[in-house]
Amino acid sequence: MTEQFFEQQLKLWPLAADNYKAVRAARSKSFSLNRDLNIGLKYLPQRKRSATADTSRTGIAARPCFLCAPQLPAEQISLNLVFENEQITTCTKARENGYRLLVNPYPAFDRHFTIAAVDHREQSLSGELPAMLALTEFMPSYLLFFNAPGAGASAPDHLHFQAVPRGCLPVERDFASWHDVYSRVLFTSGQTEVFCLENFLRSAWLLKSRDPKELCALLQELLGILASSLPNTQTETSTAVNNIPQTIHRGNIGSTEKFHTDVNKNPEATAVQQKPPVNLLSWYEKGLWTCVLFARSKHRPACYFERGEQQIIVSPASVEMGGLIVLIRPEDFDKINPGLISRIYAEVSLPEQAYNDISEAWKNLNQHSNPRTL
């Protein structure tokens, strides 16, 4: 269904068709970092809009929302989806609480979809995790991802996910080769296994589950810990407070003063802090959901703001955290090297101590869980 829809859209939209041709002809290369982690690079000047998007409050206020129906290009068609009874189904007309599957006209891959909420609501995972996992099951040949405000979302004011073919991003494509090397079991809860990723260049957790409800609950739990513990570094992308619980009631987080278990008592807590900057990747196969959640310390690295030869315009989002660095200038593509990539990842990820503290806090919340066989 999605393939037929994609081909129909390209026939109707010459600009999109030309951009997909450019993707197929794009320059690319790869490096092996940290022994055997494959990181790809791709030169895509048409991704400039996304890489340089102004996601500040003033920038968002100054433009109409480009994912709302009145602003969609006349050539753009949509496949209407709805989330009901824990499943995604198609429908003939757009529903207010549904989603539109759209062909991304400025792609990073040879198939690139945006799945936007029909109604205008904030880019927040709170309450949307069940729908994201259902979308992952609905599109098993695709990798689904979500960019939070302050973590690469170019439309932080309108809820949307993205979908690209399986095998496009090293994190999913090379999963079998890196999983045993970098994954350390953190805990098992019911039908869900949770892993820390050590020496992975990026601060991330891996979750594997056959129970989507349980998986949603654990992901929401991690988001709550992140929201109550991370410093407020993303104020320029704030829009409103989401529904992450403000107090963590279980376990023992109090091993370090860096954690604030009650945001009402934390003078640094803001709307943005309750929407932690994360990138979430998810794929589905034979009843098993696999998710990788990257926690971020900042949106863009220092090199983005440099001038002259020191500048590299790179704006990490799920694609970059997933192992493919998209560059919009030829000089950046030519000069970036493994050392620079490692520094960029380190700069936009959590410090090691903060990552370890959050992992232990999450483990403590689940220390009495009863594991079952996956």
Secondary structure, 3 states (H helix, E strand, C coil): CHHHHHHHHHHHCHHHHHHHHHHHCCCEEEEEECCCEEEEEEECHHHHHHHCCCCCHHHHHCCCCCCCHHHCCCCCCCEEEEEECCEEEECCCCCCCCEEEEECCCCCCCCCEEEEECCCCCCCCCCCHHHHHHHHHHCCCEEEEEECCCCCCCCCCCCEEEEEECCCCHHHHCHHHHHHHHEEEEEEEECEEEEEECCCCCCEEEEEECCHHHHHHHHHHHHHHHHHHCCCCCHHHCCCCCCCCCECCCCCCCCCCCCCCEHHHCCCCCCCCCCCCEEEEEEEECCEEEEEEEEECCCCCHHHHCCHHHCCCCCCCHHHHCCEEEECCHHHHHHCCHHHHHHHHHHHECCHHHHHHHHHHHHHHCCCCCECCC
